[in-house]
């Protein structure tokens, strides 16, 4: 099997294996992810229903606010106040009703209140005996319904009341009319039936984009109104719709004042939900498939690049083994890249082990030479760090070990070179690429004493030509320096002694007549005085024989024998 596989190129094997593994992994992950995504889609659908429900409730709020605002605006119209002020005390002996088929004079034009589209307008007195009613759509109320309005007015002043009249839910809002006739309390009442028409007005429905919105009430819950009437009818049980729809519902108990147990519900067909889930899943699966294809293509590209690198590496290793190690590895054959590379690397590893062993032995010998050298050997950087030192270096400076010398950082603490200028001069020479020999300088010992050393050093530079550190060999020449100082002292003493020996030499200026000598100050002195001052000689005054004969001819002079 192994020989069979080695016949194929490495790239083909990796590609086939990668595609096979990717396909298996993709199908497994797709199966798992599909179930997870369906749950996710259901969760998303629930959130979407919740958002639609909140949006519908917001629309309900907006309509309620607009309904109240229109009522308040109409109650403050000048035409209404003027009309009410002109009304006489009608209905004092009975109840007065008046229906208007056309827009009454106490209402402004329809464009002022068309946005809320009330079913009925009431201009009614507090006691209920005076009523004027306008129904824009021509729908009349029964007497029972009309008689219930005055009782609802106190609850509807300043807000929108959700109530029920004759089994039908209504929005009712009342506002007091500001008039000069103080004996009467006149109210403007707006009444809006909550039915399918109102639902379609507030919640427009399109089959493609919108979801059905219904109002439900009662026990068991029944449909009161909906924004569609094709498949959902008033009076249908909500339970009968659960097999076809997913339902999200919310009560109206937080909408101001409510006398009706009315709930808002959002419906979505289960088939539509499945289509939504399948559509999202298909989109997600397409994205994952595209991503998988891109990954496979990337894998192919990376594999081909890697295979080329392996081929190049195999070729280079084979040439290296052949040229450097003088061993011929089998020639490169298609499909055998990894096998050839393995054999080449194995051969190289054996050579590396042998070389490492030789290096270790060389290092041991080198360390033995360094540690047993008679000179102190060290490495010192320009930023005051000691990189290394041998035992002799530590011994010269009176440290217990090289490690102690290095860790104490004497150069950094100013306890290595005595003369900072000599140190600077030394490093300047080295940075210029000079090799320093027999460079004498003073160093501090561990106890603070000074010693003289003779340094031989060379600079070490990095690849960029920057000075890194010096490698130095140090000899302790303190004894030699002391001997030289002693010798210099003796020489100086001898020179001083010789200076004290008085001798006359050179040319002396002497007078040819009086025989006086001119001294260094320019004075002429007797020859006796000059010689006495410039030498250790002294004079004993006497006469030579010739002078004695001349001066004392009568006296016979004695010779040297006393005759």
GIURNOR-V946483 format. One record per backbone hydrogen bond with DSSP energy under -0.5 kcal/mol. CO is the residue of the C=O (numbers start at 0). NH is the residue of the N-H. If there is no record, write none. Layout:
co->(CO & CO)
nh->(NH & NH)
//
This chain:
co->(0 & 1 & 3 & 4 & 8 & 9 & 10 & 11 & 12 & 13 & 14 & 15 & 16 & 17 & 18 & 19 & 20 & 21 & 22 & 23 & 24 & 25 & 26 & 27 & 28 & 29 & 30 & 31 & 32 & 33 & 34 & 35 & 36 & 37 & 38 & 39 & 40 & 41 & 42 & 43 & 44 & 45 & 46 & 47 & 48 & 49 & 50 & 51 & 52 & 53 & 54 & 55 & 56 & 57 & 58 & 59 & 60 & 61 & 62 & 63 & 64 & 65 & 66 & 67 & 68 & 69 & 70 & 71 & 72 & 73 & 74 & 76 & 77 & 78 & 79 & 80 & 81 & 82 & 83 & 87 & 88 & 90 & 94 & 95 & 97 & 98 & 99 & 103 & 108 & 109 & 109 & 112 & 112 & 119 & 120 & 121 & 121 & 122 & 123 & 124 & 128 & 128 & 129 & 130 & 131 & 132 & 133 & 133 & 134 & 137 & 141 & 142 & 143 & 144 & 145 & 145 & 147 & 148 & 148 & 149 & 151 & 151 & 152 & 152 & 155 & 155 & 158 & 158 & 159 & 159 & 160 & 160 & 161 & 162 & 164 & 167 & 168 & 169 & 169 & 170 & 171 & 172 & 173 & 174 & 176 & 179 & 180 & 183 & 184 & 185 & 186 & 186 & 187 & 188 & 189 & 190 & 190 & 191 & 192 & 194 & 195 & 196 & 197 & 198 & 205 & 211 & 212 & 213 & 214 & 214 & 215 & 216 & 220 & 221 & 222 & 224 & 230 & 232 & 235 & 236 & 237 & 237 & 238 & 240 & 240 & 243 & 245 & 247 & 249 & 251 & 253 & 256 & 259 & 260 & 261 & 262 & 263 & 264 & 265 & 266 & 267 & 268 & 269 & 270 & 271 & 272 & 273 & 274 & 275 & 276 & 277 & 278 & 279 & 280 & 281 & 282 & 283 & 284 & 285 & 286 & 287 & 288 & 289 & 290 & 291 & 292 & 293 & 294 & 295 & 296 & 297 & 298 & 299 & 300 & 301 & 302 & 303 & 304 & 305 & 306 & 307 & 308 & 309 & 310 & 311 & 312 & 313 & 314 & 315 & 316 & 317 & 318 & 319 & 319 & 320 & 326 & 332 & 335 & 336 & 337 & 338 & 339 & 340 & 341 & 342 & 343 & 344 & 345 & 346 & 347 & 348 & 349 & 350 & 351 & 352 & 353 & 354 & 355 & 356 & 357 & 358 & 359 & 360 & 361 & 362 & 363 & 364 & 365 & 366 & 367 & 369 & 374 & 375 & 376 & 377 & 378 & 378 & 379 & 380 & 383 & 384 & 384 & 387 & 389 & 390 & 391 & 392 & 393 & 394 & 396 & 400 & 401 & 402 & 403 & 404 & 404 & 405 & 408 & 409 & 410 & 415 & 417 & 418 & 419 & 420 & 421 & 422 & 423 & 424 & 425 & 426 & 427 & 428 & 429 & 433 & 435 & 437 & 438 & 440 & 441 & 442 & 444 & 448 & 450 & 451 & 451 & 452 & 452 & 453 & 454 & 455 & 456 & 457 & 459 & 459 & 461 & 465 & 467 & 468 & 469 & 469 & 470 & 471 & 472 & 473 & 474 & 474 & 476 & 477 & 478 & 479 & 480 & 481 & 482 & 483 & 484 & 485 & 486 & 487 & 488 & 489 & 490 & 491 & 492 & 493 & 494 & 495 & 496 & 496 & 497 & 499 & 500 & 507 & 508 & 510 & 515 & 516 & 516 & 518 & 522 & 522 & 524 & 525 & 526 & 527 & 528 & 529 & 530 & 531 & 538 & 543 & 544 & 545 & 546 & 547 & 551 & 554 & 558)
nh->(4 & 5 & 6 & 7 & 12 & 13 & 14 & 15 & 16 & 17 & 18 & 19 & 20 & 21 & 22 & 23 & 24 & 25 & 26 & 27 & 28 & 29 & 30 & 31 & 32 & 33 & 34 & 35 & 36 & 37 & 38 & 39 & 40 & 41 & 42 & 43 & 44 & 45 & 46 & 47 & 48 & 49 & 50 & 51 & 52 & 53 & 54 & 55 & 56 & 57 & 58 & 59 & 60 & 61 & 62 & 63 & 64 & 65 & 66 & 67 & 68 & 69 & 70 & 71 & 72 & 73 & 74 & 75 & 75 & 76 & 177 & 80 & 81 & 82 & 83 & 84 & 85 & 85 & 86 & 89 & 91 & 93 & 96 & 130 & 132 & 100 & 134 & 106 & 111 & 112 & 113 & 115 & 116 & 190 & 133 & 123 & 188 & 131 & 186 & 127 & 95 & 130 & 124 & 97 & 122 & 99 & 120 & 135 & 137 & 139 & 145 & 146 & 147 & 148 & 148 & 149 & 151 & 151 & 152 & 153 & 154 & 155 & 155 & 156 & 158 & 173 & 160 & 173 & 161 & 256 & 162 & 171 & 258 & 169 & 167 & 164 & 193 & 162 & 171 & 191 & 160 & 189 & 157 & 187 & 178 & 181 & 183 & 185 & 125 & 176 & 123 & 188 & 174 & 121 & 172 & 118 & 119 & 170 & 194 & 198 & 199 & 200 & 201 & 202 & 209 & 266 & 226 & 264 & 223 & 224 & 262 & 221 & 237 & 216 & 234 & 214 & 232 & 235 & 222 & 240 & 240 & 241 & 241 & 243 & 244 & 269 & 267 & 265 & 263 & 254 & 255 & 161 & 261 & 217 & 251 & 215 & 249 & 213 & 247 & 211 & 245 & 272 & 273 & 274 & 275 & 276 & 277 & 278 & 279 & 280 & 281 & 282 & 283 & 284 & 285 & 286 & 287 & 288 & 289 & 290 & 291 & 292 & 293 & 294 & 295 & 296 & 297 & 298 & 299 & 300 & 301 & 302 & 303 & 304 & 305 & 306 & 307 & 308 & 309 & 310 & 311 & 312 & 313 & 314 & 315 & 316 & 317 & 318 & 319 & 320 & 321 & 322 & 323 & 324 & 326 & 328 & 335 & 339 & 340 & 341 & 342 & 343 & 344 & 345 & 346 & 347 & 348 & 349 & 350 & 351 & 352 & 353 & 354 & 355 & 356 & 357 & 358 & 359 & 360 & 361 & 362 & 363 & 364 & 365 & 366 & 367 & 368 & 369 & 370 & 371 & 372 & 376 & 473 & 389 & 471 & 386 & 387 & 469 & 383 & 411 & 380 & 386 & 378 & 393 & 394 & 395 & 396 & 398 & 397 & 445 & 404 & 405 & 406 & 407 & 408 & 409 & 408 & 412 & 414 & 413 & 443 & 419 & 422 & 423 & 424 & 425 & 426 & 427 & 428 & 429 & 430 & 431 & 433 & 432 & 435 & 456 & 439 & 454 & 452 & 417 & 450 & 447 & 444 & 442 & 476 & 477 & 440 & 454 & 474 & 438 & 472 & 435 & 470 & 467 & 468 & 464 & 461 & 381 & 459 & 379 & 471 & 457 & 377 & 455 & 375 & 453 & 476 & 480 & 481 & 482 & 483 & 484 & 485 & 486 & 487 & 488 & 489 & 490 & 491 & 492 & 493 & 494 & 495 & 496 & 497 & 498 & 499 & 499 & 500 & 500 & 501 & 502 & 509 & 517 & 514 & 510 & 518 & 524 & 521 & 518 & 524 & 516 & 529 & 530 & 531 & 532 & 533 & 534 & 534 & 540 & 547 & 548 & 549 & 550 & 551 & 554 & 556 & 561)
//
